[in-house]
Amino acid sequence: MSRKLVALVAAAVGAVAFLPGASATTAPVLTLKVQVTVSDAGVKLSTTQSYRGWAAHFIVRNVGTKPHKFVIGPLATPVLKPGGRAVLKAELVLRGRVGYRDALNASPRARGYFKVI
């Protein structure tokens, strides 16, 4: 009887080894789309926080009359002419605050923080 039990357990373990696990992937669970509006007056984000493990797509739009460059953490758009658009994609791996700013505008309203919780 013990040989049958050992064979049954070995077969079950072997079968489970080929099943995909939930932790077998490193891809983000969800993707958050953040609308970023850059103008001559400052920068506005549709949301300023997200969860660790998610992906974030920062969809940047220049609605001002001057060129602007959006920077968040180590990511930056090219210089956007008036009416220009760009998308920055990031995986939110670490918790904390990440600074964002308009590199071509020194206004206090052209900077802020995005929080990863």
C-alpha positions in Angstrom: 0.0 0.0 0.0 2.8 2.4 0.7 4.3 1.9 -2.7 1.0 2.9 -4.3 0.8 6.0 -2.1 4.4 7.0 -3.0 3.7 6.5 -6.7 0.5 8.5 -6.5 2.2 11.4 -4.7 5.1 11.4 -7.2 2.6 11.5 -10.1 0.7 14.4 -8.5 3.9 16.4 -7.9 5.0 15.7 -11.5 1.7 16.9 -12.9 1.7 20.1 -10.8 5.2 21.0 -11.9 3.9 21.6 -15.4 0.9 23.8 -14.4 1.5 27.6 -14.9 1.7 29.4 -11.6 0.4 32.9 -10.8 3.9 34.0 -9.8 5.5 32.6 -13.0 5.3 35.9 -14.7 6.9 39.3 -14.0 4.5 41.2 -16.2 2.5 43.9 -14.5 -1.0 42.9 -13.3 -2.8 46.1 -14.5 -2.0 49.1 -16.6 -3.0 52.6 -15.5 -3.4 55.3 -18.1 -2.4 58.7 -16.7 -3.5 61.7 -18.8 -0.8 64.4 -18.5 -1.7 67.9 -19.7 1.2 70.2 -20.0 0.5 73.9 -20.6 2.2 77.3 -20.2 0.6 77.5 -16.7 1.8 74.1 -15.4 1.3 70.4 -15.4 -1.8 68.5 -14.5 -2.1 64.7 -14.1 -5.4 62.8 -14.1 -4.3 60.8 -11.1 -1.2 61.2 -8.9 -1.0 57.7 -7.4 -0.9 54.1 -8.3 -0.1 50.7 -6.9 3.3 48.9 -6.8 3.4 46.1 -9.5 1.2 48.0 -11.9 2.3 49.5 -15.2 1.7 53.2 -15.9 1.3 54.8 -19.3 1.8 58.6 -19.1 0.0 60.1 -22.1 1.4 63.5 -22.4 -0.3 66.3 -24.3 1.1 69.9 -24.8 -1.9 72.3 -24.9 0.2 75.4 -24.4 1.6 77.9 -26.9 5.3 77.1 -26.1 7.4 74.0 -26.3 7.4 71.7 -23.2 9.3 68.7 -22.0 7.7 66.4 -19.4 10.0 64.5 -17.0 9.0 61.9 -14.5 11.8 60.1 -12.6 14.4 59.0 -15.1 11.9 59.1 -18.1 11.4 62.2 -20.3 9.5 63.1 -23.4 11.2 64.8 -26.3 10.6 68.5 -26.5 6.9 68.7 -27.5 5.8 71.5 -29.8 2.3 73.1 -29.2 -0.2 70.4 -29.9 2.4 67.6 -29.5 1.8 64.3 -27.8 4.0 61.5 -26.4 3.6 58.4 -24.3 6.0 57.3 -21.5 5.6 53.7 -20.3 6.8 52.6 -16.8 6.6 49.6 -14.6 6.0 50.7 -11.0 8.3 48.5 -9.1 9.2 50.5 -5.9 6.9 52.2 -3.5 7.5 55.9 -2.8 7.2 59.3 -4.4 8.6 60.0 -7.9 9.0 63.7 -8.9 7.7 65.0 -12.1 8.2 68.4 -13.8 8.2 70.4 -17.0 11.9 70.8 -17.8 11.2 73.9 -19.8 9.0 75.7 -17.3 10.3 77.0 -13.9 6.8 77.7 -12.5 6.0 76.0 -9.2 2.8 74.6 -10.7 4.9 72.8 -13.3 6.2 70.2 -10.8 4.9 67.7 -8.3 5.0 64.1 -7.1 3.5 60.8 -8.3 3.0 58.4 -5.5 3.4 54.6 -5.8 1.6 52.8 -2.9 
